[in-house]
């Protein structure tokens, strides 16, 4: 799994590629919460290159969404791969992420 981070004045853009699952979840969680807790900006996700996400990965996204809401900042998924979208829909979370 790889996370590319681009930061502008008002937003942090994250482009994730690879698989978000148990073996990579620690790195994913640490990176996202480092950004979410230290930076007070909107967060934009590009998940178009994610091949697979498991429930632990979805849980991290939900936690980051809550963190952003508590700061009155946006959390937006701009692009999503069909496989990740299927997992989000099966979890009944497409409304939560506005997909």
C-alpha positions in Angstrom: 0.0 0.0 0.0 1.2 3.5 -0.9 -0.2 6.9 0.3 0.7 10.0 -1.7 0.0 13.3 0.2 -0.4 16.7 -1.5 -1.2 19.7 0.7 -2.5 23.1 -0.3 -3.6 26.0 1.8 -7.1 24.6 2.5 -7.0 20.9 1.7 -5.0 17.7 2.1 -5.3 15.3 -0.9 -4.5 11.7 -0.3 -4.1 9.2 -3.1 -4.0 5.6 -1.9 -2.9 2.6 -4.0 -2.7 -1.1 -3.3 -4.6 -3.0 -0.7 -5.9 -1.8 2.7 -6.2 -4.8 4.8 -4.9 -6.4 8.0 -1.2 -6.6 7.1 -1.0 -2.9 6.1 -3.6 -1.4 8.4 -1.2 -0.2 11.0 0.7 2.0 8.5 -2.6 3.2 7.0 -4.0 4.1 10.5 -0.8 5.8 11.7 -0.5 8.0 8.6 -4.2 9.0 8.5 -4.4 9.9 12.2 -1.1 11.8 12.0 -2.7 13.9 9.3 -6.1 14.1 10.9 -4.9 15.0 14.4 -2.1 17.5 13.5 -3.6 19.3 10.5 -6.8 21.4 10.6 -7.8 21.2 6.9 -10.3 19.4 4.8 -9.3 15.9 3.6 -9.9 14.6 0.1 -9.4 10.9 -0.7 -8.7 9.3 -4.1 -9.2 5.5 -3.7 -9.4 4.8 -7.4 -6.2 2.7 -7.2 -7.1 0.6 -4.2 -7.5 -3.0 -5.2 -9.0 -4.2 -1.9 -10.2 -2.9 1.4 -11.3 -5.0 4.4 -13.5 -4.0 7.4 -10.6 -2.7 9.4 -9.8 -0.3 6.6 -13.4 0.9 6.4 -13.3 1.3 10.1 -10.3 3.6 9.8 -12.1 5.7 7.2 -15.1 6.0 9.5 -12.9 7.1 12.4 -11.2 9.7 10.3 -14.6 11.0 9.1 -15.8 11.4 12.7 -12.5 13.2 13.6 -13.0 15.6 10.7 -16.6 16.3 11.7 -15.6 17.1 15.2 -13.2 19.7 13.8 -15.9 21.0 11.4 -13.8 20.0 8.5 -14.7 18.0 5.4 -13.9 14.4 4.5 -14.5 13.7 0.9 -13.9 10.6 -1.2 -13.4 12.0 -4.7 -12.6 8.8 -6.6 -13.2 5.2 -5.7 -12.5 1.9 -7.3 -15.4 -0.4 -8.1 -14.1 -3.0 -5.7 -13.9 -0.5 -2.8 -17.3 0.9 -3.7 -18.8 -2.6 -3.5 -17.4 -3.1 0.0 -18.8 0.3 1.1 -22.2 -0.5 -0.4 -22.3 -4.0 1.2 -21.5 -2.3 4.6 -24.4 0.1 4.0 -22.1 3.1 4.3 -22.5 4.7 0.9 -24.7 7.5 2.4 -22.2 8.0 5.2 -19.5 8.7 2.7 -21.9 10.5 0.3 -21.2 8.0 -2.6 
